[in-house]
Each structure stands twice: as C-alpha cells, then as structure tokens.
Amino acid sequence: MLTLGHSPDADDAFMFYAMTNGKVDTRPIRYEHILRDIQTLNELLLQGALDISAASVHACAYLAHRYAILTSGASMGDGYGPIVVAREPHPIADLRRLPVAVPGTLTTAFLALRLCVGNFPFVVLPFDRIMDAVQAGEVPFGLLIHEGQLTYADAGLVKVLDLGEWWAGETGLPLPLGVNVVRRALPAEVQRMVLAHVRASVAYALSHRDEALAYAHQFGRGMDTARAQRFVGMYVNALTVDMGERGQQAIALLLQRAADAGYVPHAPITFVSR
C-alpha cells in the first residue's frame, strides 16, 4: 500500500477521478488516498511522510533529495496563471511597496511573484480569504490561485498582473505550478508504474470529460458548471498527460532562476519519465 496525497481542488479531483473511483487498474499497487490542501501536502512531504503526492513546484527545491517529479499530472499555465488583483488599477511597481495577501510562502505563485517584482511586503492568508480581504480594503493586493482567477471580477476587483503571462513573455515557456512527486527510495520499476497509473488517470478524465467533470464539480467551491469546466481545462491539458521536454525545461528554469536569486537552495531535480 502506497500513500498518495492530492488536494480537494477541482483540477486535482478531475485528474485523479479515475484512480480514486476504480476506473484505472493499478494492480499490483494499492493506494491509500490522502486528501489535504496543498500547503499541508507540502509540509507532509518535507517530513517525508508520503510516498506519492501533489506538490508545489516551489516546494520541490526542498524535496529534491527525497522525491522525483513525475512527468504526468502537472498543472501548468501556458500563457496564464495566478494573478494579482486590487480594488483599482495600480502600476506593477506598487507591489514592491504595498502589502500583498499571499496564500502561503511555499506556493509557486509566491515564488513567481518574487521573481517578477523582487522582494515585496506580504501577509499570509488562507487562499479562500484573499479576495474578501482585498474587497474589504484590509489589504491593497491579493495573489489569487485556484478559482479566484476566474471569479475576481464578480467581486469588483481588477487584475494588476498575470504571472503566467509574465513568465511566457520572459521565457516562452508554461508556468509550472503543481506537480506530482514520488519517493526516490522506491524501486525504479515501482516509480514507473506509479507514473503509468497517473498518466492513465489523466487520460481517462480527458477522454471521459463529462463524467470526470461531474465528479470534480463538487470540489469547485461554488463555481458554476461553465467556470468549473473552464478552470479544469486551464490546468488539466496535454501538458498534464505528459509535460515533455518543454515542461521539464520550465520547471528547471524556474527553480534555477529562484536559486540564482537566493530564494531557494540549488537542488538537482530528477524526473520519472517513460
């Protein structure tokens, strides 16, 4: 029995639907599914407490000695990504002097924002509190991950910066946000089997879209069906089935730039591919 951590978010629910509901034959491996928010999963991985799990790409800089990245199951924003919002338009330079509410310091969105604007003042809030805090004027800016990227305008907020757009302009690459990692101490054959199961689960969801979306929608935190479908489509796509060289290059470059800037340690990232 291997422990498999993933988050109760619509995109994770969509990609793991087949594995959690017996649609993929995973024999001889049996999985114990552990649903936790991504911050908790990152922390469990830092303790070495899970065999396989979703993880922030940011966290991988601290996990590389113990975990390898699966080339299937990644969430990447290709020309779009987490956004910074405010109640009124601001120049990007204001982010360096006014506080930004962020959903955690191990999120990849936080790391990408630091790479974009340098060090900035911030406060940490639960991701689902950030929009309300900006709307109420408690904090000037909010860094939105998850479905807030689609619903911020409903709250009367405006977009100041799209980090995926910025990264694409800088590099021509997708912004890698979340990945799945596997314990490096497991036999190589087991690691490849896990990769095959994750890939099969993603492929099943994409080829049985309505069925998997109906399951994922219950994790959409109030999103209507159309928006839930759009959000899942943004982050579960061909790069999720197999990130390929382009995805691997994006991860390596993001972490290399972060290490060069002194934000994370230099770490040799390893991938499990076919």
C-alpha positions in Angstrom: 0.0 0.0 0.0 1.4 3.4 -1.1 0.2 6.7 0.3 -1.0 9.1 -2.4 -1.7 12.7 -1.4 -3.7 15.1 -3.5 -5.8 18.2 -2.9 -9.6 18.6 -2.8 -9.4 21.1 -5.7 -11.3 20.8 -8.9 -8.3 20.2 -11.1 -6.8 17.6 -8.8 -10.2 15.9 -8.4 -10.6 15.8 -12.2 -7.1 14.2 -12.9 -7.3 11.7 -10.0 -11.0 10.8 -10.6 -10.2 7.5 -12.4 -7.7 6.4 -9.7 -10.0 7.2 -6.8 -13.0 5.6 -8.4 -11.6 2.3 -9.7 -11.6 3.3 -13.4 -7.9 2.5 -13.7 -6.4 -0.9 -12.9 -3.5 -0.1 -10.6 -2.6 -3.7 -9.8 -0.3 -4.8 -8.1 -0.1 -1.4 -6.4 -2.8 -0.4 -3.9 -3.1 3.3 -3.0 -4.3 5.0 0.2 -5.7 8.3 -1.0 -5.0 11.2 1.4 -6.9 14.4 0.7 -5.3 17.6 2.1 -4.8 21.1 1.0 -1.6 21.8 -0.9 0.1 23.6 1.9 -0.4 20.6 4.2 0.8 18.2 1.5 3.9 20.3 1.0 4.6 20.1 4.8 4.0 16.3 4.9 6.4 15.9 2.0 9.0 18.0 3.8 8.7 15.4 6.6 9.0 12.5 4.1 5.6 11.3 5.2 4.0 10.4 1.8 5.1 8.0 -0.9 3.5 10.0 -3.8 1.8 13.4 -3.7 0.8 16.6 -5.4 3.4 19.3 -4.5 4.1 22.9 -5.3 6.9 23.3 -7.8 8.4 25.8 -5.3 8.5 23.1 -2.6 10.4 20.8 -5.0 13.5 22.8 -4.3 13.4 21.5 -0.8 12.3 17.9 -1.7 14.8 17.0 -4.4 16.9 14.9 -2.2 14.0 12.6 -1.3 11.5 12.9 -4.2 11.5 12.8 -8.0 9.0 14.6 -10.2 6.5 12.6 -12.3 6.3 13.8 -15.9 2.5 13.3 -15.7 0.0 15.0 -13.5 1.4 18.5 -13.6 -0.6 21.8 -13.6 1.0 24.4 -15.8 -0.4 27.7 -17.0 0.5 28.2 -20.7 0.4 32.0 -21.1 -1.8 32.4 -18.0 -1.5 31.7 -14.3 -2.0 33.1 -10.8 -3.0 36.7 -10.8 -2.6 39.8 -8.5 -5.7 41.8 -8.0 -6.7 45.0 -6.4 -9.8 47.2 -6.0 -8.5 49.7 -8.5 -5.7 49.8 -11.2 -2.1 50.0 -10.0 1.3 50.1 -11.7 3.2 46.9 -11.0 5.8 49.0 -9.2 3.3 49.4 -6.3 3.7 45.7 -5.5 7.1 46.5 -4.1 5.9 48.9 -1.5 2.3 47.9 -0.6 1.3 44.6 1.1 0.2 41.7 -0.9 -2.0 38.9 0.6 -0.5 35.6 -0.4 -1.8 32.0 0.0 1.4 30.6 1.5 5.1 31.1 1.2 5.7 27.6 -0.4 3.2 28.2 -3.2 4.7 28.5 -6.6 2.7 31.7 -7.1 4.5 33.3 -4.3 7.9 32.3 -5.8 6.9 33.5 -9.2 5.8 36.9 -7.9 9.2 37.3 -6.1 10.9 36.5 -9.4 8.8 39.0 -11.2 9.0 42.0 -8.8 11.7 41.2 -6.3 11.1 41.2 -2.6 7.7 42.7 -1.6 5.8 43.2 1.6 3.2 40.4 2.2 0.8 38.9 4.6 -0.2 35.2 4.5 -4.0 34.4 4.4 -5.9 31.3 3.6 -6.4 31.3 -0.2 -10.2 31.5 0.1 -10.0 34.6 2.3 -7.8 36.7 0.0 -10.4 38.1 -2.4 -12.7 39.1 0.5 -9.7 40.8 2.3 -8.9 42.9 -0.8 -12.6 43.7 -1.4 -12.9 44.9 2.2 -9.8 47.1 1.9 -7.9 45.1 4.6 -5.0 44.7 2.2 -4.2 46.5 -1.1 -3.3 43.5 -3.2 -4.2 39.8 -3.3 -2.4 36.9 -5.1 -5.1 34.6 -6.4 -4.6 30.9 -7.1 -7.4 28.4 -7.8 -10.8 29.5 -9.0 -10.3 33.2 -7.9 -8.5 33.6 -11.2 -11.9 33.3 -12.9 -14.2 35.0 -10.3 -12.3 38.1 -9.2 -14.3 40.4 -11.5 -17.5 39.3 -9.8 -16.1 40.8 -6.6 -15.4 44.1 -8.4 -11.7 43.6 -8.4 -9.2 44.4 -11.2 -6.2 42.4 -12.5 -2.9 44.1 -11.9 -0.6 41.2 -13.0 -0.9 37.8 -14.6 2.2 35.7 -13.6 1.7 33.1 -16.3 1.5 35.9 -18.9 4.7 37.5 -17.5 6.6 34.1 -17.4 5.6 33.3 -21.0 6.8 36.7 -22.1 10.1 36.1 -20.3 10.8 32.6 -21.3 8.2 31.4 -23.9 7.5 28.5 -21.5 4.5 27.5 -19.4 4.5 28.5 -15.8 4.8 25.2 -13.8 2.7 25.5 -10.6 1.9 22.0 -9.3 3.4 18.6 -10.0 3.2 15.0 -8.6 6.3 13.6 -6.9 7.3 10.1 -5.9 9.7 8.9 -3.3 13.1 8.2 -4.8 13.8 5.3 -2.5 11.0 3.3 -4.1 12.3 0.8 -6.8 12.6 2.4 -10.2 10.1 -0.2 -11.6 7.5 1.0 -9.0 8.1 4.6 -9.8 7.4 3.9 -13.5 4.3 2.0 -12.6 3.0 5.0 -10.5 3.8 7.3 -13.4 1.8 5.0 -15.7 -1.2 5.0 -13.3 -1.2 8.8 -13.0 -1.0 9.2 -16.8 -3.8 6.7 -17.3 -6.0 8.5 -14.8 -5.4 11.9 -16.5 -6.0 10.3 -19.9 -9.3 8.7 -18.7 -10.5 12.0 -17.4 -9.8 13.8 -20.6 -11.5 11.1 -22.7 -14.5 10.9 -20.3 -14.7 14.6 -19.7 -18.3 15.0 -18.6 -18.1 12.1 -16.2 -14.9 13.4 -14.6 -16.1 17.0 -14.5 -19.3 16.0 -12.7 -17.1 14.5 -10.0 -14.7 17.4 -9.9 -17.5 20.0 -9.8 -18.3 19.1 -6.2 -14.9 20.4 -5.3 -15.3 23.7 -7.2 -16.2 25.8 -4.1 -19.3 27.5 -5.5 -18.1 27.8 -9.2 -20.9 27.4 -11.7 -20.5 24.5 -14.1 -19.2 26.5 -17.0 -16.5 28.1 -14.9 -15.5 24.8 -13.3 -15.1 23.3 -16.8 -13.0 26.3 -17.8 -10.8 26.1 -14.7 -10.2 22.4 -15.1 -9.4 22.9 -18.8 -6.8 25.6 -18.0 -4.8 23.3 -15.7 -5.5 19.8 -17.0 -4.4 19.5 -20.6 -1.8 17.9 -22.9 1.0 19.1 -20.6 -0.7 17.3 -17.7 -0.7 14.0 -19.6 3.0 14.4 -20.4 4.9 17.6 -19.7 7.6 16.6 -22.2 10.8 18.5 -22.7 9.1 21.8 -22.6 7.5 21.2 -19.2 10.8 19.8 -17.7 12.7 22.8 -19.1 10.1 25.2 -17.5 10.5 23.6 -14.0 14.3 23.5 -14.2 14.4 27.2 -15.4 12.0 28.4 -12.7 13.9 26.7 -9.9 17.3 27.7 -11.4 16.3 31.4 -11.5 14.9 31.2 -8.0 18.1 29.7 -6.7 20.2 32.3 -8.5 18.2 35.0 -6.8 18.7 33.3 -3.4 15.1 32.4 -2.9 15.6 28.6 -2.8 18.6 26.3 -2.5 20.2 24.9 -5.6 18.8 21.4 -6.0 19.3 18.7 -8.6 15.8 18.0 -9.9 15.1 14.5 -11.2 12.2 13.3 -13.3 10.5 10.0 -13.8 9.5 9.6 -17.4 8.5 6.7 -19.6 
